[in-house]
Amino acid sequence: MFHFFPRQIISLFGSGDETYMTFAAHFMRIFLFMILVNGVQMISSNFFAAIGKPIKGMILSLTRQVLFLIPLLLILPIFFGLDGILFSGPVADFSAFLVTSFLIIREMKSMKKLENAI
């Protein structure tokens, strides 16, 4: 919804001049582009905690915000200016998704080996 109706969503939180609305719509479209993959990371961190591997769960819960987003917020603006700040969100989301996918696939293979051994 934020991709197709950003102005309507932004207007729920206040009104501003055209410059504000243009930037806010641009911000929403870029920064929230990969937001859908965040669900995979959250579910996977809970999965690891539930199967008795809280360290992996904690690492996954920190990947997006701490391990990826903060460094990207500091590095990308050097090369891309304001757009670097905007693109740091989707890059962090996608990076966290890749790490999560790697750990989940590895865990599923490990569980499958244990299942076959029984």
C-alpha positions in Angstrom: 0.0 0.0 0.0 2.8 2.4 0.8 4.2 1.9 -2.7 0.9 2.7 -4.5 -0.6 5.3 -2.1 2.2 7.0 -0.3 0.6 10.5 -0.3 -2.6 9.2 1.2 -0.7 7.4 3.9 1.5 10.4 4.6 -1.5 12.7 4.8 -2.8 10.5 7.8 0.1 11.9 9.8 -0.2 15.5 8.9 -0.1 17.9 6.0 2.8 19.8 4.6 3.8 21.7 1.5 4.5 20.0 -1.8 8.2 19.6 -1.1 7.5 17.7 2.1 5.0 15.4 0.4 7.3 14.7 -2.6 10.2 13.8 -0.3 8.1 11.7 2.1 6.6 9.7 -0.9 10.2 9.2 -2.3 11.4 8.2 1.2 8.6 5.6 1.7 9.1 4.1 -1.7 12.8 3.6 -1.2 13.3 3.0 2.5 10.4 0.5 2.8 11.1 -1.3 -0.5 12.3 -4.6 1.1 10.1 -4.4 4.2 8.3 -7.7 3.2 11.4 -9.8 3.9 11.6 -8.6 7.5 9.0 -11.1 8.4 11.3 -14.0 7.5 14.0 -12.6 9.8 11.6 -12.2 12.8 10.0 -15.6 12.4 13.4 -17.3 12.0 14.9 -15.6 15.1 11.9 -16.9 17.1 12.4 -20.4 15.5 16.0 -20.6 16.7 15.0 -19.5 20.2 12.2 -22.1 20.2 14.5 -25.0 19.2 17.0 -24.2 21.9 19.5 -22.2 19.9 19.1 -18.7 21.4 22.5 -17.4 20.2 21.5 -17.8 16.6 18.1 -16.3 17.3 19.8 -13.3 19.0 22.2 -12.9 16.1 19.3 -12.9 13.6 17.4 -10.3 15.7 20.4 -8.0 15.6 21.3 -8.4 12.0 19.1 -5.8 10.4 19.2 -3.0 12.9 22.6 -3.3 14.5 24.9 -5.3 12.2 23.7 -3.9 8.9 21.6 -0.8 9.2 23.9 1.3 11.5 27.1 0.8 9.4 25.2 1.3 6.2 23.7 4.6 7.5 27.3 5.7 8.1 28.9 4.4 4.9 26.3 4.9 2.1 25.8 8.6 2.5 29.5 9.2 1.8 29.0 7.8 -1.7 25.3 8.5 -2.4 24.4 11.5 -0.2 20.9 11.6 1.0 19.8 8.7 -1.2 22.5 6.7 0.6 20.5 7.1 3.8 17.3 6.1 2.1 18.8 3.0 0.4 20.4 1.8 3.7 17.1 0.4 4.8 16.4 -1.9 1.8 20.1 -3.0 1.7 20.0 -3.8 5.4 16.7 -5.7 4.9 18.0 -7.7 2.0 21.4 -8.5 3.7 19.6 -9.7 6.9 17.3 -11.8 4.7 20.3 -13.4 3.0 21.9 -14.2 6.4 18.6 -15.5 7.7 18.1 -17.7 4.7 21.6 -19.1 4.9 21.2 -20.0 8.6 17.7 -21.5 8.1 18.7 -23.6 5.2 21.7 -24.9 7.1 19.6 -25.7 10.1 17.0 -27.5 8.0 19.7 -29.6 6.4 21.0 -30.4 9.9 17.6 -31.4 11.1 17.0 -33.6 8.1 20.3 -35.4 8.7 19.3 -36.0 12.3 15.9 -37.3 11.2 17.4 -39.7 8.7 19.9 -41.0 11.3 17.0 -42.1 13.5 
